Amino acid sequence: MHQVNVACLVRHAKNNDWLERLQKDVVEKQLLIASSTTEGASGGDIRNSDAAVFAEDSRISIERDASVISYGDYADAIMMTARRDRGSASSDQVLVVFERNDYRLECTQSWDALGMRGTCSKGFRLRARGDKAQIFREPYELIHSQTMMPFANVLWGAVWTGIAAAALQRARAFVRKVGTCATGKLPPGAAHMTRARASFETLRGVLQSSIRALDANEVDPSRLTAIDVQTGFNLLKVESSELALAIVLAALKTCGLAGYRNNGEFSISRYLRDILSSPLMISNERILANAQIAVLLSEPPLGLMD
Ligand SMILES: Cc1cc2nc3c(=O)[nH]c(=O)nc-3n(C[C@H](O)[C@H](O)[C@H](O)COP(=O)(O)OP(=O)(O)OC[C@H]3O[C@@H](n4cnc5c(N)ncnc54)[C@H](O)[C@@H]3O)c2cc1C
């Protein structure tokens, strides 16, 4: 999440001295920024917040039930979504960042998960105080559509592609090893490897085309808010997580028992445990349900290169 937060800071901090100073500190002091969008009641519904900014003169405070903050214990700052004020609707959000000395974290849930253990994603009650200048001037709605969502989905897709690639490498190594043994026969699951390679090429293609769309709109990110572009970036998360999971499962079927083992050179165990988080984090079903109207409104292009 650090990279995504830095992207928000780079693209949306203009005309705000406090945030511009933070930009410099991130580089000079190599600050690590965590992210808090998930909350107790609304879960991963990133376009709605429960916690609200409470403002008194130039000072602000926020209290939230942050059910998951990755590397929260180790971060130098936390960037978070919140309702603009206590009277605002849940979707009237701002983005705000607090530095380590501005907040207190009280652990509410430990991180004993199936995979992604290295992310140290604990739950916290978060209490923060700061200055009004720590709030981004642009509404979160705009930051979300131009930067937070597209960058997060491309970054996550790239990470999941890496996991899929590593699992596929093991599957290939397994088939080669069995094929060069005395019998010379390929293992029974070898066909799964070939199918997984096809899915892997699709995954790379989907991701590469999204990266091209990000690059093409670098100068004028406002074009990223077009309905079909937004739908594409939202569906990228669904598509890349499902393809990556299918590839890792196919690698497991290729390697058979050697892949099922937690140890050994062909173990797929860690890849499988990690990749199982991908359709769940910001549930794919939630994304599909939210994208329904946009898909209805947006005509699929008939031409291949449109
Ligand atoms: C490895 C990893 C790292 C993450 N890092 C971060 C991070 O740094 N920052 C961050 O903000 N988020 C983080 N998340 C959370 C992630 O972004 C999603 O918010 C989270 O997976 C929940 O998604 P969801 O609400 O769409 O789905 P679900 O978890 O399936 O939840 C669906 C709904 O059920 C409700 N619900 C779930 N459990 C209960 C319960 N016990 N009682 C009542 N209601 C409940 C939720 O509130 C939600 O409305 C991380 C997730 C993972 C897997």
The ligand as a Gaussian input file, in Angstrom:
#p B3LYP/6-31G(d) Opt

LIG

0 1
 C       -3.165000      -9.224000       3.066000
 C       -4.173000      -8.142000       3.288000
 C       -3.734000      -6.879000       3.604000
 C       -4.642000      -5.847000       3.827000
 N       -4.153000      -4.623000       4.170000
 C       -5.034000      -3.614000       4.415000
 C       -4.552000      -2.328000       4.799000
 O       -3.359000      -2.091000       4.912000
 N       -5.452000      -1.357000       5.037000
 C       -6.799000      -1.551000       4.913000
 O       -7.558000      -0.620000       5.120000
 N       -7.289000      -2.769000       4.559000
 C       -6.433000      -3.799000       4.315000
 N       -6.911000      -5.040000       3.968000
 C       -8.378000      -5.251000       3.941000
 C       -8.935000      -5.323000       2.529000
 O       -8.585000      -4.156000       1.820000
 C      -10.460000      -5.463000       2.578000
 O      -11.002000      -4.340000       3.144000
 C      -10.897000      -6.653000       3.380000
 O      -10.369000      -7.804000       2.761000
 C      -12.414000      -6.758000       3.504000
 O      -13.021000      -6.777000       2.247000
 P      -14.606000      -6.816000       2.099000
 O      -15.280000      -6.000000       3.139000
 O      -14.896000      -6.445000       0.678000
 O      -15.014000      -8.307000       2.276000
 P      -15.381000      -9.209000       3.540000
 O      -14.247000      -9.324000       4.482000
 O      -15.837000     -10.463000       2.916000
 O      -16.570000      -8.478000       4.326000
 C      -17.871000      -8.405000       3.831000
 C      -18.752000      -7.692000       4.835000
 O      -18.917000      -8.456000       6.038000
 C      -18.729000      -7.604000       7.175000
 N      -18.093000      -8.357000       8.249000
 C      -16.986000      -9.091000       8.145000
 N      -16.688000      -9.660000       9.337000
 C      -17.662000      -9.258000      10.199000
 C      -17.922000      -9.497000      11.581000
 N      -17.118000     -10.278000      12.317000
 N      -18.983000      -8.901000      12.140000
 C      -19.808000      -8.102000      11.406000
 N      -19.610000      -7.844000      10.085000
 C      -18.552000      -8.415000       9.499000
 C      -17.792000      -6.513000       6.701000
 O      -17.913000      -5.375000       7.488000
 C      -18.225000      -6.319000       5.260000
 O      -19.254000      -5.370000       5.173000
 C       -6.038000      -6.090000       3.731000
 C       -6.476000      -7.377000       3.389000
 C       -5.563000      -8.393000       3.176000
 C       -6.065000      -9.755000       2.828000

